[in-house]
């Protein structure tokens, strides 16, 4: 549960933390938990630090996953593009789809599926 709370905490952050900072936090939490569990610290402190370590690991997992699936971001200097087609179907408002278009050459397959 603490791991999931850490991952959810990552999603709730307002700014993107650097990977090294999140990894450092997880490493420090793990070191503190290991010292508390093996040392003369009270058992409750060890449990709290262990749960904190799992939360930090969830935060780290969220950051690593976010970096792994990051998509390119469009630059501000977007170019205009022309799209041609015929409207073949219009779904009623609130239907969630909008309009379906057909290609001007009548070929309904995507451009990648045509043999040129």
C-alpha positions in Angstrom: 0.0 0.0 0.0 2.9 2.4 0.8 4.4 1.7 -2.7 1.1 2.6 -4.3 0.8 5.8 -2.2 4.3 6.8 -3.4 3.4 6.3 -7.0 0.2 8.3 -6.5 2.2 10.9 -4.8 4.4 11.2 -7.8 1.3 11.9 -10.0 0.2 14.6 -7.5 3.4 16.6 -7.7 3.1 20.0 -9.3 6.6 20.1 -10.6 8.7 17.3 -12.2 11.5 16.2 -9.9 14.8 15.2 -11.3 15.6 11.4 -11.4 18.7 11.8 -9.3 16.7 13.6 -6.6 14.1 10.9 -6.4 16.7 8.1 -6.4 18.6 9.9 -3.7 15.5 10.1 -1.6 14.7 6.4 -2.0 18.3 5.5 -1.2 18.4 7.6 2.0 15.0 6.2 3.1 16.3 2.6 2.5 19.5 3.4 4.4 17.6 4.9 7.4 15.2 2.0 7.5 18.1 -0.5 7.4 19.8 1.2 10.3 16.6 1.5 12.3 15.7 -2.2 11.8 19.1 -3.5 12.7 20.0 -1.0 15.3 18.7 -0.2 18.8 15.9 2.0 17.5 12.4 1.4 18.7 10.4 -1.2 16.6 7.8 1.4 15.7 10.4 3.7 14.2 11.8 0.9 12.0 8.3 0.1 10.7 7.6 3.8 9.9 10.9 4.1 8.1 10.3 0.9 6.2 6.9 2.1 5.0 8.6 5.4 4.1 11.1 3.4 2.0 8.3 1.6 0.2 6.6 5.0 -0.5 9.9 6.4 -1.8 10.3 3.3 -4.0 6.8 3.9 -5.4 7.7 7.5 -6.1 10.9 6.3 -7.9 9.0 3.8 -9.9 6.5 6.5 -11.0 9.4 8.7 -12.1 11.2 5.9 -14.0 8.0 4.9 -15.8 7.2 8.5 -16.7 10.7 9.0 -18.1 10.5 5.7 -20.0 7.2 6.5 -21.8 7.8 10.2 -22.3 6.6 11.4 -25.7 8.2 14.2 -27.7 6.6 17.6 -27.0 5.6 19.8 -29.9 7.7 23.0 -30.4 5.9 26.4 -30.3 6.7 26.9 -34.0 4.1 24.5 -35.4 3.7 24.4 -39.1 0.3 24.4 -40.9 -0.8 21.3 -42.6 -3.5 20.7 -45.2 -5.9 17.8 -44.8 -8.3 16.7 -47.6 -11.1 14.2 -47.4 -14.9 13.7 -47.5 -17.2 13.5 -44.5 -18.8 10.1 -44.6 -20.4 9.9 -41.2 -21.4 12.4 -38.5 -22.1 11.1 -35.0 -24.6 13.1 -32.9 -23.1 15.5 -30.3 -22.1 13.8 -27.1 -21.5 10.5 -29.0 -17.8 10.9 -28.3 -16.5 10.3 -31.9 -17.2 13.4 -34.0 -17.0 13.0 -37.8 -15.4 10.2 -39.8 -13.7 11.2 -43.1 -12.9 9.3 -46.2 -9.8 9.8 -48.4 -10.2 11.8 -51.7 -9.0 8.9 -53.8 -11.6 6.6 -52.3 -9.1 4.3 -50.6 -10.3 3.6 -47.1 -7.0 2.0 -45.9 -4.5 4.1 -44.0 -1.6 5.4 -46.0 0.8 2.9 -44.4 -1.4 0.0 -45.6 -1.5 0.9 -49.3 0.8 -0.6 -51.9 2.3 2.3 -53.8 
